Amino acid sequence: MRNEELQGMLQAMGDLERTWNHKFNYPWTFFNDVPFSAEFKKKTQAMTKAECRYGTPEKTLGFAEGRTNRQRLT
């Protein structure tokens, strides 16, 4: 998911919230290769009562840039 894909994400979130997630409030988790903009966070959180989580895979998962799981294990 990228910041510039916000409008498509809002449409998808609206559909899922209206038909399903409003009953369960499962958290939304977004990953991006760069930090999410304040606008992205504000607008996606406004679409749901559930928690929204934002992260980048390297920081969130602890992977060093350019390293694979196999490299980490050796």
Backbone as XML, in Angstrom:
<?xml version="1.0"?>
<chain id="A" units="angstrom">
  <residue number="1" name="MET">
    <atom name="N" x="0.845" y="-1.163" z="0.000"/>
    <atom name="CA" x="0.000" y="0.000" z="0.000"/>
    <atom name="C" x="0.893" y="1.229" z="0.000"/>
  </residue>
  <residue number="2" name="ARG">
    <atom name="N" x="0.567" y="2.177" z="-0.849"/>
    <atom name="CA" x="1.338" y="3.416" z="-0.936"/>
    <atom name="C" x="0.441" y="4.603" z="-0.649"/>
  </residue>
  <residue number="3" name="ASN">
    <atom name="N" x="1.048" y="5.683" z="-0.199"/>
    <atom name="CA" x="0.296" y="6.897" z="0.111"/>
    <atom name="C" x="-0.581" y="7.335" z="-1.067"/>
  </residue>
  <residue number="4" name="GLU">
    <atom name="N" x="-0.052" y="7.212" z="-2.290"/>
    <atom name="CA" x="-0.803" y="7.663" z="-3.461"/>
    <atom name="C" x="-1.969" y="6.744" z="-3.828"/>
  </residue>
  <residue number="5" name="GLU">
    <atom name="N" x="-2.099" y="5.612" z="-3.165"/>
    <atom name="CA" x="-3.215" y="4.690" z="-3.393"/>
    <atom name="C" x="-4.345" y="4.903" z="-2.389"/>
  </residue>
  <residue number="6" name="LEU">
    <atom name="N" x="-4.354" y="6.036" z="-1.741"/>
    <atom name="CA" x="-5.311" y="6.317" z="-0.665"/>
    <atom name="C" x="-6.756" y="6.193" z="-1.108"/>
  </residue>
  <residue number="7" name="GLN">
    <atom name="N" x="-7.133" y="6.789" z="-2.214"/>
    <atom name="CA" x="-8.540" y="6.778" z="-2.628"/>
    <atom name="C" x="-9.057" y="5.359" z="-2.865"/>
  </residue>
  <residue number="8" name="GLY">
    <atom name="N" x="-8.260" y="4.529" z="-3.503"/>
    <atom name="CA" x="-8.658" y="3.137" z="-3.703"/>
    <atom name="C" x="-8.788" y="2.387" z="-2.394"/>
  </residue>
  <residue number="9" name="MET">
    <atom name="N" x="-7.884" y="2.675" z="-1.466"/>
    <atom name="CA" x="-7.945" y="2.020" z="-0.163"/>
    <atom name="C" x="-9.184" y="2.436" z="0.607"/>
  </residue>
  <residue number="10" name="LEU">
    <atom name="N" x="-9.530" y="3.715" z="0.538"/>
    <atom name="CA" x="-10.728" y="4.192" z="1.231"/>
    <atom name="C" x="-11.984" y="3.521" z="0.683"/>
  </residue>
  <residue number="11" name="GLN">
    <atom name="N" x="-12.043" y="3.327" z="-0.621"/>
    <atom name="CA" x="-13.190" y="2.650" z="-1.217"/>
    <atom name="C" x="-13.266" y="1.193" z="-0.740"/>
  </residue>
  <residue number="12" name="ALA">
    <atom name="N" x="-12.130" y="0.511" z="-0.757"/>
    <atom name="CA" x="-12.091" y="-0.883" z="-0.311"/>
    <atom name="C" x="-12.445" y="-0.992" z="1.173"/>
  </residue>
  <residue number="13" name="MET">
    <atom name="N" x="-11.898" y="-0.096" z="1.983"/>
    <atom name="CA" x="-12.201" y="-0.124" z="3.413"/>
    <atom name="C" x="-13.686" y="0.115" z="3.650"/>
  </residue>
  <residue number="14" name="GLY">
    <atom name="N" x="-14.265" y="1.068" z="2.927"/>
    <atom name="CA" x="-15.694" y="1.351" z="3.078"/>
    <atom name="C" x="-16.548" y="0.132" z="2.784"/>
  </residue>
  <residue number="15" name="ASP">
    <atom name="N" x="-16.202" y="-0.576" z="1.718"/>
    <atom name="CA" x="-16.936" y="-1.792" z="1.358"/>
    <atom name="C" x="-16.818" y="-2.849" z="2.443"/>
  </residue>
  <residue number="16" name="LEU">
    <atom name="N" x="-15.600" y="-3.092" z="2.921"/>
    <atom name="CA" x="-15.395" y="-4.127" z="3.945"/>
    <atom name="C" x="-16.000" y="-3.738" z="5.293"/>
  </residue>
  <residue number="17" name="GLU">
    <atom name="N" x="-15.898" y="-2.473" z="5.645"/>
    <atom name="CA" x="-16.489" y="-2.030" z="6.912"/>
    <atom name="C" x="-18.015" y="-2.144" z="6.865"/>
  </residue>
  <residue number="18" name="ARG">
    <atom name="N" x="-18.607" y="-1.723" z="5.780"/>
    <atom name="CA" x="-20.064" y="-1.729" z="5.660"/>
    <atom name="C" x="-20.633" y="-3.152" z="5.676"/>
  </residue>
  <residue number="19" name="THR">
    <atom name="N" x="-19.928" y="-4.084" z="5.019"/>
    <atom name="CA" x="-20.477" y="-5.429" z="4.874"/>
    <atom name="C" x="-20.020" y="-6.428" z="5.933"/>
  </residue>
  <residue number="20" name="TRP">
    <atom name="N" x="-18.934" y="-6.107" z="6.648"/>
    <atom name="CA" x="-18.399" y="-7.147" z="7.524"/>
    <atom name="C" x="-17.700" y="-6.635" z="8.768"/>
  </residue>
  <residue number="21" name="ASN">
    <atom name="N" x="-16.677" y="-5.817" z="8.631"/>
    <atom name="CA" x="-15.817" y="-5.506" z="9.767"/>
    <atom name="C" x="-16.486" y="-4.633" z="10.819"/>
  </residue>
  <residue number="22" name="HIS">
    <atom name="N" x="-17.552" y="-3.921" z="10.473"/>
    <atom name="CA" x="-18.229" y="-3.112" z="11.495"/>
    <atom name="C" x="-18.786" y="-3.980" z="12.614"/>
  </residue>
  <residue number="23" name="LYS">
    <atom name="N" x="-19.004" y="-5.260" z="12.322"/>
    <atom name="CA" x="-19.514" y="-6.196" z="13.333"/>
    <atom name="C" x="-18.403" y="-6.723" z="14.237"/>
  </residue>
  <residue number="24" name="PHE">
    <atom name="N" x="-17.185" y="-6.819" z="13.721"/>
    <atom name="CA" x="-16.094" y="-7.491" z="14.424"/>
    <atom name="C" x="-14.965" y="-6.565" z="14.861"/>
  </residue>
  <residue number="25" name="ASN">
    <atom name="N" x="-14.782" y="-5.454" z="14.166"/>
    <atom name="CA" x="-13.726" y="-4.482" z="14.486"/>
    <atom name="C" x="-12.330" y="-5.090" z="14.523"/>
  </residue>
  <residue number="26" name="TYR">
    <atom name="N" x="-12.037" y="-5.951" z="13.545"/>
    <atom name="CA" x="-10.674" y="-6.450" z="13.422"/>
    <atom name="C" x="-9.759" y="-5.282" z="13.056"/>
  </residue>
  <residue number="27" name="PRO">
    <atom name="N" x="-8.540" y="-5.258" z="13.569"/>
    <atom name="CA" x="-7.630" y="-4.141" z="13.262"/>
    <atom name="C" x="-7.202" y="-4.170" z="11.796"/>
  </residue>
  <residue number="28" name="TRP">
    <atom name="N" x="-6.908" y="-3.000" z="11.296"/>
    <atom name="CA" x="-6.355" y="-2.824" z="9.957"/>
    <atom name="C" x="-4.855" y="-2.625" z="10.105"/>
  </residue>
  <residue number="29" name="THR">
    <atom name="N" x="-4.066" y="-3.335" z="9.292"/>
    <atom name="CA" x="-2.614" y="-3.195" z="9.320"/>
    <atom name="C" x="-2.138" y="-2.820" z="7.923"/>
  </residue>
  <residue number="30" name="PHE">
    <atom name="N" x="-1.409" y="-1.724" z="7.839"/>
    <atom name="CA" x="-0.913" y="-1.210" z="6.569"/>
    <atom name="C" x="0.609" y="-1.214" z="6.588"/>
  </residue>
  <residue number="31" name="PHE">
    <atom name="N" x="1.215" y="-1.724" z="5.514"/>
    <atom name="CA" x="2.666" y="-1.686" z="5.342"/>
    <atom name="C" x="2.995" y="-0.875" z="4.103"/>
  </residue>
  <residue number="32" name="ASN">
    <atom name="N" x="4.084" y="-0.139" z="4.154"/>
    <atom name="CA" x="4.535" y="0.690" z="3.056"/>
    <atom name="C" x="6.058" y="0.702" z="3.076"/>
  </residue>
  <residue number="33" name="ASP">
    <atom name="N" x="6.664" y="0.951" z="1.930"/>
    <atom name="CA" x="8.125" y="1.014" z="1.890"/>
    <atom name="C" x="8.664" y="2.337" z="2.422"/>
  </residue>
  <residue number="34" name="VAL">
    <atom name="N" x="7.791" y="3.321" z="2.588"/>
    <atom name="CA" x="8.130" y="4.608" z="3.208"/>
    <atom name="C" x="7.066" y="4.900" z="4.257"/>
  </residue>
  <residue number="35" name="PRO">
    <atom name="N" x="7.353" y="5.746" z="5.231"/>
    <atom name="CA" x="6.343" y="6.050" z="6.253"/>
    <atom name="C" x="5.060" y="6.617" z="5.629"/>
  </residue>
  <residue number="36" name="PHE">
    <atom name="N" x="3.930" y="6.283" z="6.213"/>
    <atom name="CA" x="2.650" y="6.785" z="5.730"/>
    <atom name="C" x="2.507" y="8.261" z="6.059"/>
  </residue>
  <residue number="37" name="SER">
    <atom name="N" x="1.818" y="8.975" z="5.177"/>
    <atom name="CA" x="1.578" y="10.401" z="5.402"/>
    <atom name="C" x="0.531" y="10.578" z="6.498"/>
  </residue>
  <residue number="38" name="ALA">
    <atom name="N" x="0.531" y="11.751" z="7.099"/>
    <atom name="CA" x="-0.478" y="12.071" z="8.114"/>
    <atom name="C" x="-1.870" y="12.004" z="7.503"/>
  </residue>
  <residue number="39" name="GLU">
    <atom name="N" x="-2.010" y="12.431" z="6.253"/>
    <atom name="CA" x="-3.311" y="12.382" z="5.578"/>
    <atom name="C" x="-3.794" y="10.949" z="5.435"/>
  </residue>
  <residue number="40" name="PHE">
    <atom name="N" x="-2.902" y="10.032" z="5.030"/>
    <atom name="CA" x="-3.262" y="8.618" z="4.883"/>
    <atom name="C" x="-3.756" y="8.070" z="6.217"/>
  </residue>
  <residue number="41" name="LYS">
    <atom name="N" x="-3.017" y="8.327" z="7.278"/>
    <atom name="CA" x="-3.394" y="7.820" z="8.597"/>
    <atom name="C" x="-4.723" y="8.398" z="9.061"/>
  </residue>
  <residue number="42" name="LYS">
    <atom name="N" x="-4.908" y="9.685" z="8.897"/>
    <atom name="CA" x="-6.132" y="10.349" z="9.340"/>
    <atom name="C" x="-7.356" y="9.808" z="8.593"/>
  </residue>
  <residue number="43" name="LYS">
    <atom name="N" x="-7.251" y="9.707" z="7.281"/>
    <atom name="CA" x="-8.403" y="9.285" z="6.483"/>
    <atom name="C" x="-8.725" y="7.803" z="6.634"/>
  </residue>
  <residue number="44" name="THR">
    <atom name="N" x="-7.716" y="6.947" z="6.753"/>
    <atom name="CA" x="-8.016" y="5.528" z="6.939"/>
    <atom name="C" x="-8.587" y="5.280" z="8.331"/>
  </residue>
  <residue number="45" name="GLN">
    <atom name="N" x="-8.075" y="5.944" z="9.353"/>
    <atom name="CA" x="-8.621" y="5.767" z="10.700"/>
    <atom name="C" x="-10.058" y="6.261" z="10.778"/>
  </residue>
  <residue number="46" name="ALA">
    <atom name="N" x="-10.388" y="7.289" z="10.009"/>
    <atom name="CA" x="-11.754" y="7.818" z="10.007"/>
    <atom name="C" x="-12.752" y="6.839" z="9.383"/>
  </residue>
  <residue number="47" name="MET">
    <atom name="N" x="-12.279" y="5.856" z="8.643"/>
    <atom name="CA" x="-13.158" y="4.887" z="7.973"/>
    <atom name="C" x="-13.623" y="3.760" z="8.890"/>
  </residue>
  <residue number="48" name="THR">
    <atom name="N" x="-13.026" y="3.644" z="10.084"/>
    <atom name="CA" x="-13.306" y="2.490" z="10.934"/>
    <atom name="C" x="-13.256" y="2.864" z="12.409"/>
  </residue>
  <residue number="49" name="LYS">
    <atom name="N" x="-13.950" y="2.065" z="13.211"/>
    <atom name="CA" x="-13.832" y="2.205" z="14.667"/>
    <atom name="C" x="-12.719" y="1.304" z="15.199"/>
  </residue>
  <residue number="50" name="ALA">
    <atom name="N" x="-12.232" y="0.419" z="14.341"/>
    <atom name="CA" x="-11.176" y="-0.511" z="14.730"/>
    <atom name="C" x="-9.828" y="0.208" z="14.767"/>
  </residue>
  <residue number="51" name="GLU">
    <atom name="N" x="-8.870" y="-0.429" z="15.401"/>
    <atom name="CA" x="-7.504" y="0.108" z="15.453"/>
    <atom name="C" x="-6.857" y="0.010" z="14.070"/>
  </residue>
  <residue number="52" name="CYS">
    <atom name="N" x="-6.107" y="1.023" z="13.692"/>
    <atom name="CA" x="-5.300" y="0.997" z="12.470"/>
    <atom name="C" x="-3.835" y="1.008" z="12.876"/>
  </residue>
  <residue number="53" name="ARG">
    <atom name="N" x="-3.056" y="0.138" z="12.233"/>
    <atom name="CA" x="-1.623" y="0.038" z="12.499"/>
    <atom name="C" x="-0.874" y="0.349" z="11.213"/>
  </residue>
  <residue number="54" name="TYR">
    <atom name="N" x="0.226" y="1.076" z="11.335"/>
    <atom name="CA" x="0.995" y="1.506" z="10.174"/>
    <atom name="C" x="2.462" y="1.175" z="10.399"/>
  </residue>
  <residue number="55" name="GLY">
    <atom name="N" x="3.114" y="0.653" z="9.370"/>
    <atom name="CA" x="4.521" y="0.341" z="9.536"/>
    <atom name="C" x="5.229" y="0.124" z="8.219"/>
  </residue>
  <residue number="56" name="THR">
    <atom name="N" x="6.535" y="-0.002" z="8.323"/>
    <atom name="CA" x="7.356" y="-0.395" z="7.189"/>
    <atom name="C" x="7.927" y="-1.763" z="7.527"/>
  </residue>
  <residue number="57" name="PRO">
    <atom name="N" x="7.984" y="-2.674" z="6.566"/>
    <atom name="CA" x="8.427" y="-4.043" z="6.880"/>
    <atom name="C" x="9.785" y="-4.116" z="7.553"/>
  </residue>
  <residue number="58" name="GLU">
    <atom name="N" x="10.753" y="-3.320" z="7.109"/>
    <atom name="CA" x="12.086" y="-3.403" z="7.695"/>
    <atom name="C" x="12.070" y="-3.032" z="9.178"/>
  </residue>
  <residue number="59" name="LYS">
    <atom name="N" x="11.384" y="-1.961" z="9.517"/>
    <atom name="CA" x="11.342" y="-1.514" z="10.908"/>
    <atom name="C" x="10.442" y="-2.406" z="11.745"/>
  </residue>
  <residue number="60" name="THR">
    <atom name="N" x="9.290" y="-2.769" z="11.212"/>
    <atom name="CA" x="8.320" y="-3.536" z="11.963"/>
    <atom name="C" x="8.775" y="-4.971" z="12.179"/>
  </residue>
  <residue number="61" name="LEU">
    <atom name="N" x="9.337" y="-5.586" z="11.156"/>
    <atom name="CA" x="9.711" y="-6.989" z="11.232"/>
    <atom name="C" x="11.169" y="-7.206" z="11.610"/>
  </residue>
  <residue number="62" name="GLY">
    <atom name="N" x="11.935" y="-6.141" z="11.699"/>
    <atom name="CA" x="13.314" y="-6.255" z="12.119"/>
    <atom name="C" x="14.283" y="-6.728" z="11.058"/>
  </residue>
  <residue number="63" name="PHE">
    <atom name="N" x="13.905" y="-6.651" z="9.778"/>
    <atom name="CA" x="14.796" y="-7.063" z="8.708"/>
    <atom name="C" x="15.750" y="-5.936" z="8.366"/>
  </residue>
  <residue number="64" name="ALA">
    <atom name="N" x="16.994" y="-6.275" z="8.217"/>
    <atom name="CA" x="17.970" y="-5.297" z="7.738"/>
    <atom name="C" x="17.790" y="-5.155" z="6.234"/>
  </residue>
  <residue number="65" name="GLU">
    <atom name="N" x="17.914" y="-3.959" z="5.740"/>
    <atom name="CA" x="17.712" y="-3.718" z="4.317"/>
    <atom name="C" x="18.662" y="-4.573" z="3.493"/>
  </residue>
  <residue number="66" name="GLY">
    <atom name="N" x="18.107" y="-5.233" z="2.461"/>
    <atom name="CA" x="18.914" y="-6.036" z="1.561"/>
    <atom name="C" x="19.212" y="-7.445" z="2.052"/>
  </residue>
  <residue number="67" name="ARG">
    <atom name="N" x="18.718" y="-7.816" z="3.215"/>
    <atom name="CA" x="18.976" y="-9.164" z="3.724"/>
    <atom name="C" x="17.711" y="-9.996" z="3.622"/>
  </residue>
  <residue number="68" name="THR">
    <atom name="N" x="17.863" y="-11.251" z="3.326"/>
    <atom name="CA" x="16.739" y="-12.165" z="3.246"/>
    <atom name="C" x="16.690" y="-13.015" z="4.507"/>
  </residue>
  <residue number="69" name="ASN">
    <atom name="N" x="15.599" y="-13.736" z="4.672"/>
    <atom name="CA" x="15.486" y="-14.648" z="5.812"/>
    <atom name="C" x="16.629" y="-15.664" z="5.824"/>
  </residue>
  <residue number="70" name="ARG">
    <atom name="N" x="16.980" y="-16.170" z="4.658"/>
    <atom name="CA" x="18.042" y="-17.170" z="4.575"/>
    <atom name="C" x="19.363" y="-16.581" z="5.054"/>
  </residue>
  <residue number="71" name="GLN">
    <atom name="N" x="19.646" y="-15.337" z="4.675"/>
    <atom name="CA" x="20.873" y="-14.685" z="5.113"/>
    <atom name="C" x="20.867" y="-14.470" z="6.612"/>
  </residue>
  <residue number="72" name="ARG">
    <atom name="N" x="19.715" y="-14.194" z="7.167"/>
    <atom name="CA" x="19.616" y="-13.971" z="8.615"/>
    <atom name="C" x="19.901" y="-15.252" z="9.398"/>
  </residue>
  <residue number="73" name="LEU">
    <atom name="N" x="19.555" y="-16.395" z="8.800"/>
    <atom name="CA" x="19.702" y="-17.655" z="9.503"/>
    <atom name="C" x="21.102" y="-18.214" z="9.437"/>
  </residue>
  <residue number="74" name="THR">
    <atom name="N" x="21.920" y="-17.718" z="8.530"/>
    <atom name="CA" x="23.267" y="-18.281" z="8.411"/>
    <atom name="C" x="24.282" y="-17.478" z="9.201"/>
  </residue>
</chain>
